Amino acid sequence: MSTGLSTGMHTERDILAAGLATLVRRLLPRASGITGLQRLSAGATLQTWSFDAVGDAGFLHPLILRRSPGGLRGAESLALPLEAALIRALAGSNATLATVVPEVVHTLGPDDALGDGFLMTRVAGETIPRKIQRDEAFAAARPRLVAQMGTALAAIHRADTTTLPALPVRSTAATLANLQRRNHALPQPSAVFEFALRWLHQHQPADPPTLRLVHGDFRLGNLIVGGGPDGGLRTVLDWEIAHLGDPAEDLAWICLPPWRFGQIHQPVAGLGQRDELFRAWQQASGEAVDPARVRWWQALGSLRWGLGCAGMRDWFDSGRDATVERAMIARRVSENELDLLRLLCEETADA
């Protein structure tokens, strides 16, 4: 027996399939249509679809559609056309950066009637953290990944910002002030978050001399990793909160406990140690890592994620995204409070 929801989903898929078939025939004159359309994400505001464009002699062009049907994004998110423009600029800037971003094939416009979004080539590999961390297929890749992450981040941070589209600028002070506002807006105050904000204000570092490109969400789940004997980092996804800021932010974010996915004693994505990440970044960038600065950004990152989890309840209750995933994330505020207490108590002990 079918439900109204499943019927609605089928209708949405059918309409999308027809629109994509028309689009690929225009982009690829010899294309006959599409096949294998499959939704990969469950979010209501941002959708990710996988499909193949069918070309000459049945040749398949593997593609991904990143789409926001109504144009709704998170408060910190870039508009999808701007995200696409950033990826294009990075791909064309130098050979190293071209290896860490996917190829954007087309940015959706009003005539496409598919909402905001863009098409990009589909890169073979895995994004699911538990598989990357545990499956035998990625055994050869795992020892390489931490160093590859450091090298990729160095390439991102050394990008020539004059060749990039206009991006938000997020200074240390502005980032901290934004979190302060978000914390005060919570319906239920958190004593731990208040304590963390006080510590962050007391230990706030100066901005680096030059603000660099920062990915903003560099972690397992947003990285495609290839398996097999030659496995390793293939590409970096989800540039939606990229901005100009402090490179230490990215080096800290990949080390947050939530992104270790159970491998708590392996600080870098549950795969390795900070020293290895820092060495690779320093070798590729020619600059030194300041561990104290990274530690400050790790505390801020834990607070940022904690506030994000707290905000998920509003998304769920308001109906903007009534998925089980949102409700489950909203319950993880206490985990972030524990992460902050551990980190800040270690800081007090060190002092």
N, C-alpha and C positions, 0 to 999 in steps of 0.2 A: 504494500500500500504506500503510495507516495504522499509526502507532506507538502504543504504550501512552500516551506523553506526549500526543499529539494527542487521543487518545480521552478522557484525563483532562481536558484543557482544554475539550473540547466538553461533557463532563458538567458541569463547573463552570459553564460559560456557560449551559447549559440550565437548571440549577437556579437560577442567579441570575436569569435571564430570567423564570422562573415566579414567583419571589419578588417581583421588581420589578413584574410585571404585577398581582399581588395588591395590592401596596402602593399603586400609583398609582390603582387603582380605589377604594381606601379614601380616599386623599387627595383625589382628583378624582372625585366621585360619577358624573359622566357620562363618565369615561374608559373606553375599551374595552380598553386594553392598552398595550403598548409596541412600539417598532420601532427598528431601527438600532442595537442594542446593540453597542458596540465598546470594547474595552479600549485605553486610551491609554498606560498605564504598564506597565513590565515588572517592577517590584519585587515581591518575594514578600511583604513585610510590609505594604506599602501599595499599594492598587490604585486606579486612576482609570478609571471607565467613563463613556462618553458614550452617551446614548440619548434618544429622544423619547417622551413620553407622548402617546397618541392620544386627543384629546378629541372634542367635538361636531363633527359634519360633517367628520371627519378632520383637525381642527385639531391641529397638533403643538406640544407644549410642550417646548422643548429643555432637557434636564437633564444634570447631572453627578453621578455617585455617587463620593464619596471614601470608601474602605472599607478596613478592616483585618480580614480574616476571623477571625483568631485573637486580635485585640486586641494583637498585638505591635508595639511602636514602638521607635524609637531612644531612647537614654538621655536626651537633651535634649528629646524631643518631648512636646508636650501630648497628653493623651488626646483622641481625636477629638470626643467630646461637648463637651469644654472648648473645643477649637478652634472648633466650631460656635457655642458660646455667645459666644465673643469676637467672631466675625464678626457675629452678630446684634446684639450690643451696639454695635459700631462703626457698623453700618448705621443704628441708631436714634438715635445720639448727635447728629449734626449733618449738614447737607446736604453739606458738603465730604467728610467721611469716607464718606458713603453712596455717593459716586461712585467710591471706590477699593476697595470690597469687593463681592463677589458677594452675591446674595440667597440665604440659607439657607432652603430649603423645608421640610425635615423632618430631624430627628435620629433615627437608628435606635434602636430599643429592643428589648428581648428578644422581644417579640411579633412583631417583623418577621422574626426568624430569618435575618438577613443579616450578622451580625457587628456590629462597631463601625463607625460612619460617619455620614455625612449626605448629603442631597441638596441641590444648589444649582442655580440657573439657569445655563444655559450661555451664556456671553458670546461673541459673535462676534469673531473676531480671531485673531492669531497669537502663539505663544509661542516658536517656534524662533528662537534668536538669529541664525543665519546668514541667515535669510530677512529678519528685521527689519533687519539691518545692510546687506544687499546687494540685495534684490529691488526691482524698480521699483515694485511695488505700495505700498511703504512709503517711497518717495522724499520725499513731502510730510510724512510723520510724523517722519522722522529729525531734521530741524533743531529740532523742538519737544520731543523726548523728554527731553533732559537737564534742561531747565527744568521740564518736567512731573514728572519724577522728584523734583526738589528740592521742588516744591510739594506733591506727594503725601506725601513723607517729613515735611515740616513739619506737615501735617495729622495724620499718625499720631503724631508726637512731642508734639503739643499736645492729644491726646485726654485727656478728663477720666478719670483712672484710677479715680476713685471710682465711676464708672458701669460699670466692667468687672468681669468675674468675677475671682476670685483667680488671679493669675499668679505664676510664679516670679520672685524678685528676684535679680538677678545684679549684684552690685557689681563694681567693677574688681578688687579683691583676690580675691574669690571666683572670678571668671572665670579669673584668672591661676593661682590655686592648682589649679583643676580641670585646666587644661592641663598644669601641672607633674606632676600625678598621672598623667595619660594618657601623658605622655612617658616617665615612669619605668616604666610598664607595658609599653612596647614591647619585643618580643623582640629587636629589633636597634636599639641606641641610635644616635642621629643627632647628630654633633658640631655641625651647623648648628642643630638644634633647641635644643641645650643653650646655644649662644652666644646665640640669640634670646631664650631665657628669661632669661638673665643681663641682657641689654640691657633687656628689658621690666621686670624688677624695678628696675633702676637708674633708669629713666625713668618709672616708674608715676605717672600723674596722680591727683590726688584725685578722688573721685566728685563729680559735679555736685550743686548744692544740693538738687535734686529729681530723683528717678529717674522717667523717662518710659517710655511704651510704646515698645518697640523691636521691629521686625518680626523681625530676626535673620537673614533670608535674602533681602533685597531685591536682586534682580538680574534680568537677562534670563533667561528660562526660567520665572520666577515672575511675570512681568508679561504681561498680554494687551494687544497693540497692534493697533489697527485700521488698515486700509489706506485708500487712496484720498485724494482731495483734503482730506477732513476727518479724516484719520487721526491717531492719537496714542494715548496711554496710556488704556486702557479700564478695567482693574481690576487689583488686586494679589491674587495667589493664595498658597497655602501658608504659612499662619500657624502652622505646627506648632511652631516654636521661638520664638514671640513671648514676651516677658518684660518686666519692668521693669528699666531700666538706663540707660546713657548713649547719647543720640541720636547721638553721634559714631561709635558702632559701626556704625550703618546707613550713614552717610555714607562711612565707610571701606570697608565691605564691597562696595559697588557699584563701587569703584575698584580692586579686586584684579585682578591680571593674568589669572587664569583666566576672569574674567567679561568680559574684553574680546574673547574668542573670535577671536584673531588680529590684531585691530586695536590693537596694543600701544601705539601713540603717541596713542591716544584713551583717556585713563585712565578716563573714566566710561562703562562698559559698551561700550567700543569705539565710542562715538558722539560724544564731546565732551570738554571740559576741566573740571577741578575748579572753576575760577573761576565757570563758568556754573552748575554745580550749587549751589555755595555761595551765589551771589547769589540764586538762586530760593528757596533754603531760608531765607535771612535775610529776604528780602522777605515771605515768607509767614508766618514765625514771629515776626518782630520781634526776633530775637535774633542775636547775632554767632556766627560759626563760628570756632573755635580750630583753625587748621591743624595745630599741634603735637599737639593731642589726637587729631585725625583720623589723623595720621601714626602715632601710637602704636597706635591701634586697627587701622590697616592692617597693621602688623607682627604684632599679635596675630591678626588675621584670617588672614594668610598661614600663621602657625603652626597655627592652628585647622584650616584646610583641609588643611595638610600632615599633621597628626595624623589627620584624618578619612580621608585617602587611605591612610595606613599601616594604619588599622583595617579598611579594606575587605578586606584579605587574610584577616583572621580570619573576616569574614562569609562570604567565598567558601570558604575551607578547611573551615569548620564546616558548610557546607551551608545556613546560614540564608538565603543568597541566592547561589546558584551561577550567576548570570547572567554573561555575558561582560562586561556593563557594569561589574560590581563588580571583576572582574579587571583591566579596563583602567584604572579609576580608581586601583587599588592601585599601578599602575606609575608614577603621576604624582608620587610623593613627591619625586623629584629636581627636578622643575620648581618645586615650592614651596621647596625648599632654595635654588635659584638666585634666586627672587624675594626671599627673605629676605636673602640676601647682598647683592643689589643695593640693596635698601632701606636696610639697616643700614650698608653702605659709603658710601652717599650721606649718611647721617646723620653718619658720622664725618668725611667730607670737609667737610660744612657747619660742623661744630664747629671 
